[in-house]
Amino acid sequence: MATQIFSSAALKTRQREIKDAALNDVVHITENGNAAFIFCSETIFDQMLKEAAEEAAYNERLAAALRESRADIEAGRCIEGTEAALEKIELLRKKRIGACA
């Protein structure tokens, strides 16, 4: 659905249409041809806040993972190459099997 844009004058003459549009999406209100306001239902507003909070939390988790990865690399806690990774996996597998016996 395309973003709906109304002039501020339409707030007087097309209230029902603007309210109906705001039930499903953010409606943009202009003044003198320039963006001025947005209008939406509480449900849409709450949904947008929830999505923004989820995105912020995701971005923080990603940033934390990157910080931890950089710290691991700086401390030498890393493996380079497929062959070295496979060897490390096999070593860990053998340790786990030995611990279970």
N, C-alpha and C positions, 0 to 999 in steps of 0.2 A: 504494500500500500504506500502511495506517495505521501510525503509530508504535506500536511495541509497548512496553508498560510492565509491569514485573514488580516484585514486592516483593523485598526482600533475602532473605526466607525462601525464596522460590522458587529462589534460587541453589542450595539444597540438594536440593530435591525435583524441580525441572524443568530440570536442567542441559542435557539434550539439546535441549529445546525452545528454551531461551534461546540456546544456541550456534547452532542452526539459524537462528534469527531474526537473529542477529548476522552471519551470513554475507552477508546481503542489505541490512542497514540498521543504523542505530544503535539500540540497545535501551536504554531508560531503566530504571534500577533505583531504587526508592524505599525509604526507611526511615521508618517511622511515618507513612506517607502523604505524605511530602515528597520532592521530587526530591533524589537523593543522588549518583548515579553514572550514567555511560553506559558501554556495553559494545559493542564492534564487532570485526569481524575486522581483521587487518592490511591486507587489501586495501581495505576500506571506509575505514579510517583514512588510508591512503596516498592514496586518491582524494580524500578531504576535504581533506587537506593540499595536494594539487595544485590543486584548485579554489580554495582560499583563496589560494594563491600567484598563480594566474592572475588572480583578482579584484583582488588588491592591485596587481599589475603594471598591469592595465587602469586602475585608479583613479589610479595615479601618472602614467600616460601622459595621461589625461584632465586631471589637475591641471596637468601641464606644458604641455599645449596651451592651457589657459585662461590660465596665466601668460604664455605667449608672445603670446596674442591680446590680453591687456590691455596688454602692453608695446607691441605694434604700434599699438594704438589711441592710447595716450599719445604715441607718437612720430609720429603722423599717417600711419602706413602702413596706411591703410584706404580703402575706397571706400563711399560711401553711395548707395544707390538702384540700381535695375535699369539705368537708362539709363547711368549712370556706369560700372557694371560692364561692360556690353556695349561701351562705348567703349574701356575699358581692354583688354578681350579682343581687340578688333579691332586696337588699337595693337600689342599684343604679337604678334599673328598676323602683321602686316605686318613687324615687326622680324625675326621668325623667318624669314619668306620671303626678306627682303632678305639675311639672313646666309647663307642656303643658295645664293643666286645667284652 
